[in-house]
């Protein structure tokens, strides 16, 4: 997944790491189960 810095409505720059982490947190357990690639590979191995 790729994320980029973005500008908030007040002009403040929002760091891409903040966007990435909050996006994953907002969908986790409500719309998806977020896991890292190591967990995924263990599931399919």
C-alpha positions in Angstrom: 0.0 0.0 0.0 1.3 3.4 -0.8 0.5 6.7 1.0 1.5 10.2 0.4 1.7 13.3 2.6 -1.4 15.4 2.1 -2.7 18.8 3.1 -5.4 19.1 5.7 -8.2 21.6 5.2 -6.4 24.0 7.6 -3.3 23.8 5.4 -1.3 21.6 7.7 0.7 18.8 6.1 -0.3 15.4 7.3 2.5 12.9 7.3 2.0 9.8 5.2 2.8 7.4 8.1 -0.1 9.0 10.1 -2.5 8.5 7.1 -1.3 4.9 6.6 -1.7 3.9 10.3 -5.1 5.7 10.8 -6.5 4.2 7.6 -5.6 0.7 8.6 -6.9 1.3 12.1 -10.2 2.6 10.9 -10.9 -0.5 8.7 -9.5 -3.1 11.0 -12.1 -5.5 12.5 -15.0 -3.4 11.1 -14.5 -4.0 7.4 -11.4 -6.2 7.3 -8.8 -8.0 9.4 -5.5 -6.2 8.9 -2.4 -8.4 9.2 1.1 -8.0 8.1 2.7 -10.0 5.3 4.5 -12.4 7.6 1.2 -13.4 9.2 -0.3 -13.9 5.7 2.5 -16.1 4.6 2.2 -18.2 7.7 -1.5 -18.7 7.0 -1.0 -19.9 3.5 2.1 -22.0 4.2 
